Structures are given as structure tokens and as C-alpha cells.
């Protein structure tokens, strides 16, 4: 009897903890959406900010976010996919692969503010790119590289060996096999990695703040400074300029994150079925 | 044909080496930029100096280390039991379909940008501490005061942010415990609770341990959330209700207006952070490799 009571208490407590966790998630998302969505209007999405963002919209900030994110995935995707192909298809067991793998893990663990410091010292100052879309894009591409590699490699692993053997037996070279047989089989894995990378790039703040700068002008060239939504949210929140605009920006970020997570789940769910 | 294949293999190898090159470049640039201050100020004075006053040329980061340690410890105290509870709930108590939903919720928690967490902390947790928790504390200690911007606020937000790391890795290693362990324990007359606490959790301990170390690394490295809610006062916090500044927050906040020497000091903080994180992550990796647990 005593044992039974203890057991009930134990599982009750665990259930409670799990419920609180779910509650916190709902509270955070709900709180920001409820306060933010009423402040998102067409004007907010399409207008330029006035008075440092206190009035007006965030159009240049949305464009800046897309611009920086696009640059980062254009740089990171080919490199990440190629790296994953190397790990899964070409690498032979040995020291070299262990070293490369170790450093890929190290790269994945480096905090964003260190990437920011590096991006500032290397791209902004040393290479003279200044606070710009390209400095931020390059810095972010380094940050999302490990995610891309991991996700692509996972899905390369699921391609049956017999596919490769069949292709090689038909006289295809190794590269032809990779390009025409193996890679097409794991499109969804690459896509999942890409979407997660985009999510990380959009939400990143510290690294972007130190490399892109904070200009509120519409960026044209990749050498222009701009501001991303995450940096804009930080500026609004820390300076307390306007509650409405802050909640609206935060809600927009949450909505994007929700869309990205749903997409990633949907695609990896499809992958699991395949 | 053959030379083409060879060339392609070379190109792919170079792409694989990019991350190694990136780590090398990061190391070189952070260390060379931070070195001047470490050299002129002295490593010992830098780490154990009690005053961080960049305008007065004083670069002691002990208050920042204390701030980072404070929020990290607080986050672990709240986050470890919660995360383990969620992992057990997920692995042992839920059916497959509801487990997938719960997992998606935890992943969503990981996807929310840190600046949004910071803003939530600023809008909700800081006022709650100031208006509800402080009066409670004042009943015991009438001298207590707090603006709400505090170590406690940082610890609560960080605890939420490190949950996904603890839950997903712990859950993986709990699920990896062989079925025979459970069956043997149940056959010996243990009930489900005893099986979980005395057989499964001990068997999964290497995965759980490394999840905690990785979570600690995340908490130490987190910047924006903490920056918005800890108050950024470079002082050694005496209580969880005191304001504090962290290593990461100080870098992010002061970089934009720093003089060259001050900048070098911020890079030197970067060196310390970098070393701490690489050590923590290597330990976690080594544990997982040695005990064959699931990788992150």
C-alpha cells in the first residue's frame, strides 16, 4: 500500500512537471501573440520606421532580415551538403576524418556572441567589409553550417547501400552515383536542414548585431548595413521606445518560428514515411 | 574521366574542411585580438580582478564570472529536475502519438529566438519578481530590495531555454536502455517507479550527464535573453534578487562603443568564454563516446 502511494506521488509529480513545461510554452507564445497580433497591420509591414522605430513600420527591417538570411544560406548550403557527402560517401576511417568531425562539433558548440566577435574582427575590420549584409551573411553561414551538415548526413545514411551498388554495377562513377542516385533520395533531409538553418539565421541576434550594424535604411548592395528583426526587437525592448511596435515585432518573429517548425516537422515526417 | 572524379573528390574534401578552417580562424582572431590586454593587464589580474570599470582602465572580470555562474547555477537548479521529469514523462509515460506531440512542443521551445525569451522575461518575469516575489522576501528580510532585473530572472529564463537540450538527449539515452533491463527488474517484483529510479535512470546516466554539461555550456554562452533581464551591473551578486552582468552580455552591450583597449578586453572575455565552452563540450562528447550513449 505504502509503495503504491509513493508510486502515485512519483508519477503525479512527473506529470505535473511536464504540464508546467507545456504551460510555460503556451504562456510565452500566447502572451506575445495576443499582445502583438493586434498591432500588426499592413502599414506596419510595408512602411518605413520613423523616429528610430517608435512610429511607422518595419519594412526595411523585414527586407534586411531576408537579405542576410538569403546570403547566409546561399553560402552555407553547397558547402554543408558537400561536407555531408564527404562524411558519408568518401571519407575513409582514420585520423583526418576524426579531426574534421571533432572541429565540426566544436563549431556547433561555439556561442553566438563569439561568432559575433569573430565576424567583427575578421569580416568587418580585417577584410574591410564594414558592418554589412555580407559580413553578417558570412558569419551566419558559419553558424548554420553544422546544422546543415548533420541533417544532410543523417538522411544520406538512410539511402540503402544497394542503390549505390546498383548504380556502380551499371558502370556509373562514384560522383555520378552520388549526384544522380544518392542525393535525389535525400532531398527532404537537405530541405529540413535548410529550414532549420533559416530559422536559426532569422532568430540570431548577438552575432548579427556585431556584424550587420543597425541601419534602418533599405539595404541595396550587400555592402550596406542593415538591421534584422531580432536586432530590431532587442533595440526596441532595451530602449523601451514603443510597446506596440515591440510586441508586434516579437509576434512576427514567433509566427515565423511557428511556420518554420511546422514545415520542418512536416518534411521530416514525410521523410520518416519514405 | 578519372581526373574529373579526383578533382571532385578534392573539392568535396575542401568543403568538409571548411568547418575546421572556421574554428581555426575563430581561434586565431579571438586570441590575437584579446591577447594585448591579457598581456598588459596580466591573466591573473584579469580573471580575479574585482573591478570592471573600462572607462577607468580597470578590467577585472570576477564580477562578470560571478554573474555568469549565478545565472547558470540557478538555471541548472531549476532546469535539471524539470528536464529530467519531462524526459521520463516522454520516454516512459506517453504513448507514441502523444509523445510525438510533446516532442514537437519541446522542439518549438528550442526554436524560439533568444531575444524573444529576453523580451518575455522583461515584460513578465522582471515585473513579477519586483511586485510579487520581492514583497514575499521582505516579510522575512525587511531590508531586501530588487528592481526585478536580477540573477533570479536570468536563471528562470535560462532554465526554460536549456530544457530542450536536457530533455532531448536524456530522453534518447533513456529510450536506448535495453528492454531486458526493464523486464528483469519487473520480473524481480519491482514496480514501475522502482524500475525507473533504480534501473533505467542509472543505466542512462552517461547520456543524462552529458546533456547537463551541454546545457551548462548553452547557459554560459547565452547572450541576448540574459542581457535584457539581469540588469547588467558589474558587481558580485550577493543574493538572487541582485542585478548582475554576465560575460556574454558585457561583450554584446559594450562592443559598439568601446575604445580599442576596451575592445581588446572584450575579446579577452571572448577567449575565456571560448575556452570554457570548448572544454565543456569536449567533456560531453567524450562521455557520450566512451559510454556509447546517443550523440546530440
Interface residues (C-beta under 8 A of the other chain):
Chain A: X3 X4 X6 X7 X10 X11 X13 X14 X15 X17 X18 X20 X21 X22 X24 X25 X28 X29 X31 X32 X78 X79 X80 X82 X83 X85 X86 X87 X90 X91 X99 X100 X102 X103 X104 X105 X106 X107 X109 X110 X111 X112 X113 X114 X115 X116 X117 X118 X120 X121 X122 X126 X142 X145 X146 X149 X173 X174 X175 X199 X202 X203 X204 X205 X206 X209 X210 X230 X231 X233 X234 X237 X238 X246 X250 X253 X254 X257 X258 X260 X261 X265
Chain B: X1 X4 X5 X8 X9 X11 X12 X13 X15 X16 X17 X18 X19 X20 X22 X23 X24 X25 X26 X29 X30 X33 X81 X82 X85 X86 X88 X89 X90 X93 X102 X104 X105 X106 X107 X108 X109 X111 X112 X113 X114 X115 X116 X117 X118 X119 X120 X122 X123 X124 X160 X163 X191 X192 X193 X197 X214 X217 X220 X221 X222 X223 X224 X227 X228 X248 X251 X252 X255 X256 X266 X267 X270 X273 X274 X277 X278 X280 X281 X282 X285
